[in-house]
Amino acid sequence: MFDLHCTGVMRCTRAALPYLRRSQRALLLNVSSRLGSLKRNAGGYFGTGRFSYDYRIAKAAQNMLTLCLSAELAGSGVSVCALHPGRLKTETGADDADTSPGEAAERLLNFVRTATPEVNGRFFDLFDGEIPW
């Protein structure tokens, strides 16, 4: 999980960064999960939900990478943020899944189209606004 959600994101970022730096409106958007929020996990937000430790830990690591990259790239013209796409109804979705992948994709596209540099260093939920780290 860590290799996929954190190390994989870093490898993709390294490959894309030269192109992002040349863009007029560069946005590096890491698809995260609400389950990667340390604040929500510490506060019992997820109750006794049966969410895997390895997934939550990997997404928390990815979120830290997002924060590190947003600080490193601040002022370079590249905005970096994390985004939870919603509780998606998929084969591996959580018990509380309530969103079709199509609806989430439409919202994601709208987010990308309307994102401003102020998204840098922040964590968003496509349906519920900003998520605490």
C-alpha positions as CSV (number, residue, x, y, z in Angstrom):
1,M,0.0,0.0,0.0
2,F,2.8,2.4,0.9
3,D,4.6,1.7,-2.3
4,L,1.5,2.4,-4.4
5,H,0.0,5.4,-2.5
6,C,3.2,7.2,-1.5
7,T,6.3,6.1,-3.3
8,G,4.3,5.7,-6.5
9,V,3.0,9.2,-6.2
10,M,6.6,10.5,-5.7
11,R,7.8,8.7,-8.8
12,C,5.0,10.1,-10.9
13,T,5.6,13.5,-9.5
14,R,9.3,13.4,-10.4
15,A,8.4,12.4,-14.0
16,A,5.7,15.1,-14.4
17,L,7.4,18.0,-12.6
18,P,9.4,19.3,-15.6
19,Y,6.2,19.6,-17.6
20,L,4.2,21.0,-14.7
21,R,6.8,23.8,-14.2
22,R,6.2,24.9,-17.8
23,S,2.4,25.0,-17.5
24,Q,0.5,28.2,-17.2
25,R,-1.8,26.8,-14.5
26,A,-0.1,23.8,-12.9
27,L,-2.0,21.6,-10.5
28,L,-0.6,18.5,-8.8
29,L,-3.6,16.8,-7.4
30,N,-3.1,13.7,-5.2
31,V,-6.2,11.5,-5.0
32,S,-6.3,10.7,-1.3
33,S,-8.9,9.4,1.1
34,R,-10.8,10.8,4.1
35,L,-9.2,7.8,5.9
36,G,-5.8,9.5,5.6
37,S,-6.8,12.4,7.9
38,L,-4.8,12.1,11.1
39,K,-7.1,14.5,12.9
40,R,-10.2,12.5,12.0
41,N,-8.6,9.2,12.9
42,A,-7.4,10.6,16.3
43,G,-10.8,12.1,17.0
44,G,-12.7,8.9,16.4
45,Y,-14.5,10.2,13.4
46,F,-14.6,6.8,11.7
47,G,-15.9,5.0,14.8
48,T,-15.4,1.3,14.7
49,G,-15.5,1.2,10.9
50,R,-13.7,-1.7,9.5
51,F,-11.1,0.3,7.6
52,S,-7.7,-1.4,7.0
53,Y,-4.7,0.0,8.9
54,D,-2.4,-0.4,5.9
55,Y,-4.7,1.7,3.6
56,R,-5.1,4.5,6.2
57,I,-1.4,4.6,7.0
58,A,-0.5,4.7,3.3
59,K,-3.0,7.5,2.6
60,A,-1.7,9.5,5.7
61,A,1.8,9.1,4.2
62,Q,0.6,10.3,0.9
63,N,-1.0,13.3,2.6
64,M,2.4,14.1,4.3
65,L,4.0,13.9,0.8
66,T,1.4,16.4,-0.5
67,L,2.2,18.8,2.3
68,C,5.9,18.5,1.7
69,L,5.6,19.0,-2.0
70,S,3.2,22.0,-1.5
71,A,5.9,23.7,0.7
72,E,8.7,22.8,-1.6
73,L,6.9,24.0,-4.7
74,A,5.3,27.1,-3.2
75,G,6.1,30.1,-5.4
76,S,7.1,27.9,-8.4
77,G,3.7,28.2,-10.1
78,V,2.8,24.5,-9.2
79,S,-0.1,24.1,-6.7
80,V,-0.2,20.8,-4.8
81,C,-3.3,19.5,-2.9
82,A,-5.0,16.3,-1.8
83,L,-8.5,15.4,-2.7
84,H,-10.9,12.7,-1.4
85,P,-13.2,11.8,-4.3
86,G,-16.1,10.7,-2.1
87,R,-17.4,7.4,-0.7
88,L,-17.4,5.5,-4.0
89,K,-19.7,2.6,-4.7
90,T,-17.2,0.1,-6.1
91,E,-16.3,-3.5,-5.4
92,T,-13.8,-2.4,-2.7
93,G,-15.8,0.6,-1.4
94,A,-16.5,1.2,2.2
95,D,-19.8,0.1,3.9
96,D,-21.0,3.7,3.8
97,A,-20.3,4.2,0.1
98,D,-23.0,6.4,-1.4
99,T,-21.5,7.9,-4.6
100,S,-21.2,6.6,-8.1
101,P,-17.8,6.8,-9.7
102,G,-19.3,8.8,-12.6
103,E,-20.7,11.5,-10.2
104,A,-17.3,11.7,-8.5
105,A,-15.5,12.0,-11.9
106,E,-17.7,15.0,-12.9
107,R,-17.0,16.7,-9.6
108,L,-13.3,16.0,-9.9
109,L,-13.2,17.5,-13.4
110,N,-15.1,20.6,-12.1
111,F,-12.6,20.9,-9.2
112,V,-9.6,20.8,-11.6
113,R,-11.2,23.4,-14.0
114,T,-11.9,25.8,-11.1
115,A,-8.9,25.3,-8.9
116,T,-6.9,28.4,-8.0
117,P,-3.4,28.6,-6.5
118,E,-5.1,28.9,-3.1
119,V,-5.7,25.1,-3.1
120,N,-2.0,24.7,-2.4
121,G,-1.3,22.7,0.7
122,R,-4.9,21.8,1.4
123,F,-7.0,18.7,1.6
124,F,-10.5,18.6,0.1
125,D,-13.5,16.3,-0.1
126,L,-15.4,16.7,-3.4
127,F,-18.7,16.6,-1.4
128,D,-18.0,18.1,2.0
129,G,-15.4,20.8,1.5
130,E,-12.0,21.0,3.2
131,I,-10.8,18.1,5.4
132,P,-8.4,18.6,8.4
133,W,-5.1,17.0,7.9
